[in-house]
Amino acid sequence: MDRKGSVLMQRYELGRMLGQGTFAKVYHARSLRTGQSVAIKVIDKEKMLKVGLLDQIKREISVMKLVRHPNVVQLYEVMASKSKIYFAIEYVKGGELFNKVVKGKLKEDAARKYFQQLIAAVDFCHSRGVYHRDLKPENLLLDDKGDLKVSDFGLSALQESRRKDGLLHTTCGTPAYAAPEVINQKGYDGAKADIWSCGVILYVLMAGYLPFHDPNLIDMYKKISKAEFKCPQWFPPEVRKLLVRILDPNPARRISVAKIMENSWFKKGYKQIEVDHPPEPEPNRLSVSSDVNAAFSLDCESESHPSSPRVGAKQNPPMKPTSLNAFDIISLSQGFNLSGLFEKDMEERAESRFTSKQPASAIVSKLEQIAETERFKVKKTDSRLQLQGVERGRKGQLGIDAEIFQIADSLYMVEVKKTSGDTFEYRNFCKKELKPKLKDIVWTWQGTEQQQPQPEQQQASQSLQVPA
């Protein structure tokens, strides 16, 4: 059905393809009712469910409904067929801001204008409890008037995503634009992390290159952690001072959005935007808050009959592996493990990892069998198995987490770590019980007291040692 000239849901005529990813395609389209140009994002349901992206896409829809702002790409409508999910979103035809930056630095007035619009959008998102978490020039689009539009909320977080400590803990985004507290994986304030990314973007707009750059990844991370950067001589003094306050490695001292908007350099030529709801191309759009689960069902009506899809169909399996992003691979890899830069208790950490070619369901089943024979209580949450010992040891009951990560279509990694109890008892359990009973599904072990991989296993080990 996704063909140029075809009619989607009796509402949109599809045009040329604008872009394509692993799980989605984006088309230019025209509303048959209004003639308005829109972009249609087409997501393959089966692929999306297979890799566990259900929650991420639901969150993206929810977020885009919350942040209706002139400097944010708008979501107009969500539709669904039996095999596909369709987003009708604002068509922004000016391309990425990144395309301007790669040609070189921008003039001060142009850089200030884009930075003003970025801060206005980020301020609005934060006021709605939304943190973008992947701000970079590639995710900033320009419309036909040259105005900035923030896009791609796939990695965003809502306020309720925070843990009991009031912080976010998912390490995500693009390394060069990420705040030090995001890299160190200790929890972070989503607003403060976004502000840091805005500072990096301002630097890039003014300089034409990144403030923290090094061919050696670890050295780059060290520079970010200490905020080691130099401003080019053409930067105005006001910009230098502002960047020092934005790119402060201590989030508690980092300047707030409100203070940025009070800055004299920022305020030059700035006009406060009155937030208004832009017109929508179609009436009676799907209510995401009430019907989003139905849109993700595999049993929706056919594309020629876009009535409300059935609710209650089977969606995602109870356990789904976590997909590794660049931060995960870096932090889990032996050659690129950066935790030593931020943690002083490395010797107390007890964890090991193994790779397997068995499906996630087989790995879970094997771990559950071991838990039963070793008298553990088992709790499953998404991609994680939590094992809680029944018997009390020297330092209380032994607690173990096992999290499954998908590295490739037929390759999984399981990280096993102690969450409570005695480290010696944990290591003894791994050596005498866990490793011997897992040998029929394990391809190679890595971590504490790891076994040396066989030559045929070395390739899998290397896949965890090179960042994607």
C-alpha positions as CSV (number, residue, x, y, z in Angstrom):
1,M,0.0,0.0,0.0
2,D,3.0,2.3,0.5
3,R,3.3,3.4,-3.1
4,K,3.6,6.8,-4.7
5,G,0.2,7.9,-6.0
6,S,-1.7,5.4,-3.8
7,V,-4.4,6.7,-1.4
8,L,-4.0,6.0,2.3
9,M,-7.0,5.5,4.5
10,Q,-9.1,7.4,1.9
11,R,-7.5,10.5,3.3
12,Y,-4.0,11.1,1.9
13,E,-2.4,10.7,-1.5
14,L,1.1,9.5,-1.0
15,G,4.0,11.2,-2.9
16,R,7.7,10.6,-3.0
17,M,9.7,8.9,-0.2
18,L,11.5,11.5,2.0
19,G,13.5,9.0,4.0
20,Q,13.8,5.5,5.2
21,G,15.0,3.8,8.4
22,T,15.1,0.2,9.8
23,F,11.5,0.2,10.9
24,A,9.8,3.1,9.2
25,K,9.5,5.1,5.9
26,V,8.5,8.7,5.5
27,Y,6.6,10.0,2.6
28,H,5.4,13.3,1.3
29,A,1.6,13.3,1.1
30,R,-1.3,15.5,0.3
31,S,-4.6,15.7,2.3
32,L,-7.4,14.8,0.0
33,R,-9.7,17.0,2.1
34,T,-7.7,20.2,2.4
35,G,-4.9,19.8,-0.1
36,Q,-2.4,20.5,2.7
37,S,1.1,18.9,2.4
38,V,2.0,16.5,5.3
39,A,4.6,13.9,6.0
40,I,3.4,10.4,6.5
41,K,5.6,8.2,8.8
42,V,4.9,4.5,8.1
43,I,5.9,2.0,10.8
44,D,5.9,-1.7,10.3
45,K,4.0,-3.2,13.3
46,E,5.5,-6.7,13.2
47,K,9.1,-5.4,13.1
48,M,8.4,-2.8,15.8
49,L,6.9,-5.4,18.1
50,K,9.7,-7.9,17.4
51,V,12.4,-5.6,18.6
52,G,10.5,-4.2,21.5
53,L,9.9,-0.6,20.3
54,L,6.2,-0.5,21.3
55,D,6.7,1.6,24.4
56,Q,9.1,4.0,22.7
57,I,6.6,4.7,19.8
58,K,3.7,5.1,22.2
59,R,5.7,7.6,24.2
60,E,6.7,9.5,21.1
61,I,3.0,9.9,20.2
62,S,2.0,11.0,23.7
63,V,4.9,13.5,23.8
64,M,4.0,15.0,20.4
65,K,0.5,15.5,21.5
66,L,1.7,17.4,24.6
67,V,4.1,19.8,22.9
68,R,2.1,21.7,20.4
69,H,4.4,24.7,19.7
70,P,5.4,26.7,16.6
71,N,9.0,25.5,17.0
72,V,8.1,21.8,17.4
73,V,7.1,19.5,14.5
74,Q,3.4,18.8,14.9
75,L,1.6,15.5,15.0
76,Y,-1.7,15.7,13.2
77,E,-3.2,12.2,13.2
78,V,-2.4,8.6,14.0
79,M,-4.0,5.8,11.9
80,A,-3.5,2.1,11.8
81,S,-4.1,-0.9,9.5
82,K,-3.6,-4.5,10.2
83,S,0.2,-4.4,9.5
84,K,1.1,-0.7,9.7
85,I,0.9,2.4,11.9
86,Y,0.7,5.8,10.2
87,F,1.7,9.2,11.6
88,A,0.5,12.2,9.7
89,I,2.9,15.0,10.8
90,E,3.8,18.5,9.8
91,Y,5.8,18.6,6.6
92,V,8.9,20.7,7.1
93,K,10.6,21.1,3.7
94,G,13.6,23.2,4.6
95,G,15.7,20.2,5.6
96,E,17.9,19.8,8.7
97,L,19.8,22.6,10.3
98,F,22.8,20.2,10.2
99,N,22.9,20.8,6.4
100,K,23.7,24.5,7.0
101,V,26.3,23.8,9.7
102,V,28.3,21.3,7.6
103,K,29.0,24.2,5.2
104,G,30.6,26.2,8.0
105,K,29.9,28.6,10.8
106,L,26.8,30.7,10.7
107,K,26.7,34.5,11.1
108,E,26.0,35.7,14.7
109,D,22.5,36.9,14.0
110,A,21.5,33.7,12.3
111,A,23.0,31.5,15.0
112,R,21.2,33.6,17.7
113,K,17.8,33.3,15.9
114,Y,18.0,29.5,15.7
115,F,19.2,29.4,19.3
116,Q,16.3,31.6,20.5
117,Q,13.8,29.4,18.7
118,L,15.5,26.2,20.1
119,I,15.3,27.6,23.7
120,A,11.7,28.7,23.2
121,A,10.8,25.1,22.1
122,V,12.8,23.4,24.9
123,D,11.3,25.8,27.5
124,F,7.8,24.8,26.3
125,C,8.6,21.1,26.3
126,H,9.9,21.4,29.9
127,S,6.8,23.2,31.0
128,R,4.8,20.2,29.8
129,G,7.1,17.7,31.6
130,V,8.8,16.6,28.4
131,Y,12.6,16.1,28.1
132,H,13.9,15.6,24.6
133,R,17.2,13.9,25.4
134,D,18.6,13.9,21.8
135,L,18.9,17.5,20.8
136,K,21.4,18.0,17.9
137,P,21.4,19.8,14.6
138,E,20.2,16.7,12.8
139,N,17.0,16.8,14.8
140,L,16.3,20.5,14.1
141,L,14.4,21.1,10.9
142,L,13.8,24.4,9.0
143,D,10.5,25.3,7.4
144,D,10.0,27.3,4.2
145,K,10.2,30.5,6.2
146,G,13.5,29.5,7.7
147,D,12.1,28.9,11.2
148,L,13.4,26.1,13.4
149,K,11.3,23.0,14.3
150,V,12.4,20.5,16.9
151,S,11.8,16.9,15.7
152,D,12.4,13.3,16.6
153,F,11.0,12.7,20.1
154,G,11.8,9.0,20.0
155,L,14.2,9.2,22.9
156,S,12.2,11.7,24.9
157,A,11.1,11.2,28.5
158,L,8.0,12.3,30.4
159,Q,8.1,13.7,33.9
160,E,6.6,10.5,35.3
161,S,9.5,8.5,33.9
162,R,11.7,9.8,36.8
163,R,12.5,7.4,39.6
164,K,12.0,7.9,43.3
165,D,15.2,10.0,43.4
166,G,13.5,12.5,41.0
167,L,16.0,11.7,38.2
168,L,16.1,10.0,34.9
169,H,18.5,7.0,34.5
170,T,18.3,5.9,30.8
171,T,21.6,6.7,29.1
172,C,20.6,7.8,25.6
173,G,21.2,10.4,23.0
174,T,24.2,11.3,20.9
175,P,27.6,11.2,22.7
176,A,29.0,14.5,21.4
177,Y,25.9,16.4,22.6
178,A,25.4,14.5,25.9
179,A,25.9,16.1,29.3
180,P,28.5,14.7,31.7
181,E,25.9,13.4,34.1
182,V,24.2,11.5,31.3
183,I,27.5,9.8,30.4
184,N,28.3,8.8,33.9
185,Q,25.0,6.8,34.3
186,K,24.3,8.0,37.8
187,G,21.0,9.7,37.2
188,Y,20.3,13.1,35.8
189,D,17.8,16.0,35.6
190,G,16.3,15.9,32.1
191,A,15.9,19.7,31.9
192,K,19.6,20.3,32.8
193,A,20.7,17.6,30.3
194,D,18.7,19.3,27.5
195,I,20.2,22.7,28.4
196,W,23.7,21.3,28.0
197,S,22.8,19.9,24.6
198,C,21.5,23.4,23.6
199,G,24.9,24.8,24.6
200,V,26.7,22.4,22.4
201,I,24.4,23.3,19.5
202,L,25.0,27.0,20.1
203,Y,28.8,26.4,20.0
204,V,28.4,24.4,16.7
205,L,26.3,27.1,15.1
206,M,28.9,29.8,16.0
207,A,32.0,27.7,15.3
208,G,31.1,25.2,12.6
209,Y,32.5,22.4,14.6
210,L,32.0,20.6,18.0
211,P,33.4,21.9,21.3
212,F,34.3,18.4,22.5
213,H,36.0,16.4,19.8
214,D,38.8,13.9,19.9
215,P,39.5,10.9,17.7
216,N,40.0,8.9,20.9
217,L,36.5,8.3,22.4
218,I,37.7,8.0,26.0
219,D,39.6,11.3,25.7
220,M,36.5,13.0,24.3
221,Y,34.5,11.8,27.2
222,K,37.1,13.1,29.6
223,K,36.9,16.5,28.0
224,I,33.1,16.4,28.3
225,S,33.3,15.4,32.0
226,K,35.5,18.3,32.7
227,A,34.0,20.7,30.2
228,E,37.3,21.3,28.5
229,F,36.6,23.5,25.5
230,K,38.0,26.7,23.9
231,C,36.0,29.3,22.2
232,P,37.3,30.6,18.8
233,Q,38.5,34.2,18.8
234,W,35.5,35.4,16.7
235,F,33.1,34.5,19.5
236,P,31.7,37.7,21.2
237,P,32.5,38.0,24.9
238,E,28.8,37.7,25.7
239,V,28.6,34.3,24.0
240,R,31.7,33.1,25.7
241,K,30.3,33.9,29.1
242,L,27.0,32.3,28.3
243,L,28.6,29.1,27.1
244,V,30.7,28.8,30.2
245,R,27.4,28.9,32.3
246,I,25.6,26.5,30.0
247,L,28.5,24.0,29.6
248,D,29.1,23.7,33.3
249,P,29.9,20.1,34.2
250,N,28.1,20.5,37.5
251,P,24.3,20.4,36.7
252,A,23.5,22.1,40.0
253,R,25.4,25.2,38.9
254,R,24.4,25.1,35.2
255,I,22.3,28.0,34.1
256,S,18.5,27.5,33.7
257,V,16.4,28.1,30.7
258,A,14.7,31.1,32.4
259,K,18.2,32.7,33.1
260,I,19.2,32.0,29.5
261,M,16.2,33.9,28.3
262,E,17.2,36.9,30.5
263,N,20.6,37.0,29.0
264,S,21.3,40.3,27.1
265,W,22.9,38.6,24.1
266,F,20.0,36.1,23.9
267,K,17.3,38.9,24.2
268,K,18.6,40.9,21.3
269,G,15.8,40.9,18.7
270,Y,13.9,38.2,20.5
271,K,10.1,38.2,20.3
272,Q,8.1,36.1,22.8
273,I,6.1,33.6,20.9
274,E,2.4,33.3,21.6
275,V,1.7,29.6,21.7
276,D,-1.3,28.8,19.5
277,H,-2.7,25.5,18.3
278,P,-2.1,25.3,14.5
279,P,-4.9,24.0,12.3
280,E,-5.1,20.3,11.8
281,P,-5.6,18.8,8.4
282,E,-8.2,16.3,9.3
283,P,-11.1,16.2,11.9
284,N,-11.8,13.4,14.3
285,R,-8.2,12.3,14.5
286,L,-7.5,9.2,16.6
287,S,-7.4,10.1,20.3
288,V,-3.9,8.9,21.3
289,S,-4.7,9.0,25.0
290,S,-7.6,6.6,24.7
291,D,-7.0,4.5,21.6
292,V,-3.3,4.3,21.2
293,N,-3.2,0.7,22.4
294,A,-5.7,-0.2,19.8
295,A,-3.6,1.4,17.1
296,F,-0.7,-1.0,18.0
297,S,-2.9,-4.1,17.8
298,L,-2.0,-6.6,15.0
299,D,-5.7,-7.1,14.3
300,C,-6.8,-3.6,13.0
301,E,-9.2,-3.2,10.1
302,S,-7.8,-3.2,6.6
303,E,-6.4,0.0,5.0
304,S,-9.5,0.5,2.9
305,H,-11.7,0.5,6.0
306,P,-10.1,2.8,8.6
307,S,-12.6,2.3,11.4
308,S,-11.6,2.1,15.0
309,P,-9.3,-0.9,15.5
310,R,-10.1,-3.7,17.8
311,V,-8.8,-3.4,21.4
312,G,-7.5,-6.2,23.4
313,A,-5.5,-8.1,20.8
314,K,-2.2,-9.6,21.8
315,Q,0.6,-7.0,21.5
316,N,4.1,-7.4,22.9
317,P,5.4,-10.5,24.6
318,P,5.9,-10.4,28.4
319,M,9.7,-10.3,27.9
320,K,11.5,-8.4,25.3
321,P,15.3,-7.8,24.9
322,T,16.7,-4.3,25.3
323,S,18.3,-2.8,22.1
324,L,21.8,-1.5,22.7
325,N,22.5,2.1,21.8
326,A,26.0,3.6,21.4
327,F,26.2,4.5,25.1
328,D,25.3,1.0,26.2
329,I,27.9,-0.6,23.9
330,I,30.6,1.8,25.0
331,S,29.9,1.3,28.7
332,L,29.6,-2.5,28.5
333,S,32.7,-3.0,26.3
334,Q,36.0,-4.0,27.9
335,G,38.1,-1.7,25.8
336,F,35.8,1.3,26.1
337,N,34.5,1.0,29.7
338,L,34.3,4.6,31.0
339,S,32.8,3.9,34.4
340,G,36.2,4.2,36.0
341,L,36.2,7.9,35.2
342,F,33.1,8.3,37.4
343,E,33.0,5.4,39.9
344,K,35.3,4.8,42.9
345,D,33.8,1.5,44.0
346,M,34.8,-0.7,41.0
347,E,36.1,-3.5,43.2
348,E,32.7,-3.8,44.9
349,R,30.9,-4.2,41.6
350,A,30.0,-7.9,40.9
351,E,28.8,-8.6,37.4
352,S,29.6,-10.7,34.4
353,R,28.1,-11.1,30.9
354,F,27.6,-13.8,28.4
355,T,26.5,-13.9,24.7
356,S,24.1,-16.5,23.3
357,K,22.7,-17.4,19.9
358,Q,19.6,-18.8,21.6
359,P,16.4,-16.8,21.4
360,A,15.5,-14.6,24.3
361,S,12.7,-16.9,25.4
362,A,15.1,-19.8,25.7
363,I,17.5,-17.7,27.8
364,V,14.7,-16.7,30.1
365,S,13.5,-20.2,30.5
366,K,17.0,-21.5,31.4
367,L,17.5,-18.7,34.0
368,E,14.1,-19.6,35.5
369,Q,15.0,-23.2,35.8
370,I,18.3,-22.3,37.6
371,A,16.4,-20.0,39.9
372,E,13.9,-22.7,40.9
373,T,16.7,-25.3,41.7
374,E,18.7,-22.7,43.6
375,R,15.7,-21.5,45.6
376,F,15.3,-18.0,44.2
377,K,12.1,-16.0,43.8
378,V,11.8,-14.7,40.3
379,K,10.2,-11.5,39.1
380,K,10.1,-10.5,35.4
381,T,9.9,-6.9,34.2
382,D,10.3,-6.1,30.5
383,S,13.8,-7.3,29.5
384,R,15.0,-8.0,33.1
385,L,14.8,-11.0,35.4
386,Q,15.1,-10.3,39.1
387,L,16.2,-13.2,41.3
388,Q,15.8,-12.8,45.1
389,G,17.3,-15.5,47.3
390,V,15.1,-17.1,49.9
391,E,17.9,-18.0,52.4
392,R,19.8,-15.3,54.3
393,G,23.5,-15.1,53.7
394,R,26.3,-13.2,55.5
395,K,25.0,-9.9,54.3
396,G,21.3,-10.7,53.8
397,Q,19.5,-12.3,51.0
398,L,21.4,-12.6,47.7
399,G,19.8,-10.5,44.9
400,I,20.7,-10.9,41.3
401,D,19.6,-9.1,38.1
402,A,19.8,-10.6,34.7
403,E,19.1,-8.2,31.8
404,I,18.9,-9.4,28.1
405,F,20.2,-7.1,25.3
406,Q,19.8,-7.7,21.6
407,I,23.0,-7.0,19.7
408,A,21.9,-8.5,16.3
409,D,19.1,-10.5,14.9
410,S,20.6,-13.8,16.2
411,L,22.9,-12.6,18.9
412,Y,22.0,-11.7,22.5
413,M,24.0,-10.5,25.5
414,V,22.9,-11.1,29.1
415,E,24.3,-9.0,31.9
416,V,24.2,-10.7,35.3
417,K,24.9,-8.5,38.3
418,K,24.6,-8.7,42.1
419,T,22.0,-6.2,43.5
420,S,22.2,-7.3,47.2
421,G,23.9,-9.7,49.5
422,D,27.5,-10.8,49.8
423,T,29.9,-10.5,46.8
424,F,31.8,-13.6,47.7
425,E,28.6,-15.7,47.8
426,Y,27.5,-14.2,44.5
427,R,30.8,-15.1,42.8
428,N,30.7,-18.6,44.3
429,F,27.1,-19.0,42.9
430,C,28.2,-17.9,39.5
431,K,31.2,-20.2,39.4
432,K,29.7,-23.3,40.8
433,E,26.0,-23.1,39.7
434,L,25.2,-20.4,37.1
435,K,28.0,-20.9,34.6
436,P,27.9,-24.8,34.6
437,K,24.2,-24.9,34.1
438,L,24.2,-22.3,31.3
439,K,27.0,-23.9,29.3
440,D,24.6,-25.4,26.7
441,I,23.2,-21.9,25.7
442,V,26.3,-19.7,26.3
443,W,28.5,-18.8,23.3
444,T,31.1,-16.9,25.4
445,W,31.5,-15.4,28.8
446,Q,32.9,-11.9,29.7
447,G,33.4,-10.2,33.0
448,T,34.4,-11.4,36.4
449,E,36.5,-14.6,36.3
450,Q,35.5,-15.0,32.6
451,Q,36.5,-18.0,30.6
452,Q,38.8,-17.6,27.6
453,P,36.7,-17.7,24.4
454,Q,37.6,-20.3,21.8
455,P,38.8,-19.0,18.4
456,E,35.4,-19.3,16.8
457,Q,33.9,-17.4,19.7
458,Q,36.4,-14.4,19.4
459,Q,34.3,-12.7,16.8
460,A,31.3,-12.4,19.2
461,S,33.6,-11.0,21.9
462,Q,34.9,-8.4,19.6
463,S,31.4,-7.3,18.7
464,L,31.1,-6.0,22.3
465,Q,34.4,-4.2,22.2
466,V,33.8,-1.8,19.3
467,P,31.2,1.0,19.6
468,A,28.5,0.9,17.0
